[in-house]
């Protein structure tokens, strides 16, 4: 643990000069007392520190997201889990028009290399930059009719727990019950089910909206 090394001292001096320069500009030809100037200058470090911390946290989140995606990609490849990154258009959930559906800033997907996309998911309001993984369905089987999908879901339910049937485009997906999973969780879930079935199941991941 290093304390007060050369870089720290240099950063502190530079920060002090920056604060002094900002205070000098703001208080130029001002008639305020030194006490008022000192109190006003105390707010400058808070603003600058918040800005630097926000930028640092965003950069760290992107880095961690990229590392998590690399690990998840490697697991999916080793276990032979196909990943379909094309999001089905029919599965998009429309906005309800309520205020909490709004996004004042776009969502940045930290775990993918695509450009940020603006999502309307009907969840609680999140103001600012939000980092999250893309979500996937764990598809255990796909049928062309609802009846066939229901029968298959009933068969799998006996051995692998609750199942649900989702209609996507012209297919009916048999998936584990619940919503779609973040990418890393979806990979882990698919691997778990494939190992439990001893290769009987061939799960794949399909990108949800």
C-alpha positions in Angstrom: 0.0 0.0 0.0 1.7 3.2 -1.2 0.8 6.5 0.5 1.9 10.0 -0.6 4.1 8.8 -3.4 5.5 11.1 -6.1 2.4 10.8 -8.3 0.1 11.6 -5.4 2.0 14.7 -4.5 2.1 15.8 -8.2 -1.6 15.2 -8.6 -2.4 17.1 -5.3 -0.3 20.1 -6.5 -1.9 20.1 -9.9 -5.3 19.9 -8.3 -4.6 22.7 -6.0 -3.4 24.9 -8.9 -6.5 24.0 -10.8 -8.8 24.9 -7.9 -6.9 28.2 -7.3 -7.2 29.1 -11.0 -10.9 28.5 -11.0 -11.4 30.4 -7.8 -9.3 33.3 -9.2 -11.5 33.5 -12.3 -14.7 33.3 -10.4 -13.7 35.9 -7.8 -11.9 38.3 -10.2 -12.7 41.9 -9.1 -15.1 40.6 -6.6 -15.9 42.4 -3.4 -16.4 39.2 -1.4 -14.6 38.7 1.9 -11.8 36.1 2.1 -14.2 33.9 4.1 -16.8 33.9 1.3 -14.2 33.2 -1.3 -12.9 30.3 0.8 -16.3 28.8 1.2 -17.1 29.2 -2.5 -13.8 27.4 -3.4 -14.8 24.4 -1.3 -17.5 23.6 -3.8 -15.1 23.4 -6.7 -13.3 20.2 -5.5 -16.7 18.5 -5.1 -17.7 19.3 -8.7 -14.3 18.2 -10.1 -14.1 15.1 -8.0 -17.6 14.0 -8.9 -16.7 14.5 -12.6 -13.5 12.5 -12.4 -15.1 9.7 -10.3 -18.0 9.4 -12.8 -15.6 9.1 -15.7 -13.4 6.6 -13.9 -16.4 4.5 -12.8 -17.7 4.4 -16.4 -14.3 3.4 -17.8 -13.9 0.7 -15.1 -17.4 -0.6 -15.8 -16.7 -0.9 -19.5 -13.4 -2.7 -18.9 -15.1 -5.2 -16.5 -17.9 -5.8 -18.9 -15.5 -6.5 -21.7 -13.6 -9.0 -19.5 -16.8 -10.7 -18.5 -17.9 -11.1 -22.1 -14.5 -12.6 -23.0 -14.9 -15.2 -20.2 -18.5 -15.9 -21.2 -17.6 -16.3 -24.9 -14.9 -18.8 -24.0 -17.2 -20.8 -21.8 -19.9 -20.9 -24.5 -17.4 -22.0 -27.1 -15.9 -24.7 -25.0 -19.3 -26.2 -24.1 -20.6 -25.9 -27.7 -23.4 -23.4 -26.8 -24.6 -21.6 -30.0 -25.3 -17.9 -29.6 -27.7 -16.1 -31.8 -27.1 -12.3 -31.6 -29.9 -11.3 -33.9 -32.7 -9.8 -31.8 -36.2 -11.0 -33.0 -38.3 -8.0 -34.0 -41.5 -9.5 -32.8 -40.3 -9.8 -29.2 -39.8 -6.0 -28.7 -41.8 -4.8 -25.7 -43.4 -1.4 -26.6 -43.3 1.5 -24.3 -46.4 2.1 -22.1 -46.0 5.9 -22.5 -45.5 6.4 -18.8 -43.0 8.8 -17.4 -40.9 6.1 -15.8 -40.4 4.5 -19.2 -38.4 7.4 -20.4 -34.6 7.3 -20.7 -32.9 10.7 -20.4 -29.7 9.2 -21.6 -29.0 6.1 -23.8 -28.1 2.8 -22.3 -24.5 1.7 -22.9 -24.0 -2.0 -23.3 -20.8 -2.7 -21.5 -20.5 -6.3 -22.6 -20.7 -5.8 -26.3 -18.9 -3.9 -29.0 -22.0 -2.5 -30.7 -22.9 1.1 -30.4 -25.1 2.1 -27.4 -28.8 1.6 -28.0 -31.8 3.3 -26.5 -34.0 0.8 -24.8 -37.6 1.1 -23.6 -38.2 -1.8 -21.3 -40.9 -0.5 -18.9 -38.7 -0.7 -15.9 -38.0 1.8 -13.2 -36.4 5.0 -14.2 -32.6 5.1 -14.5 -31.2 8.5 -15.1 -27.7 8.7 -16.4 -25.3 6.2 -18.0 -26.5 2.6 -17.3 -24.3 -0.3 -18.0 -25.9 -3.7 -18.5 -25.3 -6.9 -20.3 -27.4 -7.8 -23.4 -30.1 -10.4 -22.5 -30.7 -13.8 -24.0 -33.3 -16.6 -23.8 -32.0 -20.1 -23.1 -33.7 -22.1 -25.8 -33.9 -25.8 -25.1 -36.1 -26.6 -28.0 -38.1 -24.9 -30.8 -41.4 -26.0 -32.3 -43.5 -24.8 -35.2 -46.8 -25.0 -33.3 -48.0 -24.1 -29.8 -49.3 -27.6 -29.0 -46.0 -29.2 -29.8 -44.1 -26.7 -27.7 -46.5 -27.2 -24.8 -46.0 -31.0 -24.9 -42.2 -30.6 -25.1 -42.3 -28.1 -22.2 -44.3 -30.6 -20.1 -41.7 -33.3 -20.8 -38.8 -31.1 -19.8 -40.6 -29.8 -16.8 -40.5 -33.2 -15.1 -36.7 -33.4 -15.2 -35.5 -29.8 -15.3 -38.0 -27.7 -13.4 -40.4 -25.0 -14.6 -40.5 -24.3 -18.3 -42.2 -21.6 -20.4 -43.1 -21.3 -24.1 -42.3 -18.1 -25.9 -43.5 -17.2 -29.4 -40.8 -15.5 -31.4 -41.6 -14.8 -35.0 -43.0 -18.0 -36.4 -41.5 -20.3 -33.8 -42.3 -21.4 -30.3 -39.3 -21.5 -28.0 -39.2 -23.8 -25.0 -37.2 -22.0 -22.3 -36.6 -22.1 -18.5 -39.4 -20.3 -16.7 -38.8 -16.6 -16.0 -37.5 -13.7 -18.0 -34.4 -13.6 -20.3 -31.0 -13.7 -18.6 -28.0 -11.4 -18.8 -25.5 -12.9 -21.2 -23.1 -14.3 -18.5 -26.0 -15.8 -16.6 -27.5 -17.3 -19.7 -24.3 -19.0 -20.6 -24.0 -20.4 -17.1 -27.7 -21.6 -17.2 -27.2 -23.3 -20.6 -24.1 -25.1 -19.5 -25.8 -26.3 -16.3 -28.8 -27.7 -18.2 -26.6 -29.3 -20.8 -24.5 -31.1 -18.1 -27.5 -32.1 -16.1 -29.0 -33.8 -19.2 -25.6 -35.4 -20.0 -25.8 -34.1 -23.5 -29.4 -34.9 -24.2 -30.3 -31.3 -24.4 -28.6 -28.9 -26.9 -29.4 -25.4 -25.5 -28.7 -22.3 -27.5 -28.9 -18.6 -26.7 -31.2 -16.3 -28.6 -30.9 -12.5 -28.1 -33.9 -11.0 -26.6 -35.0 -7.4 -27.2 
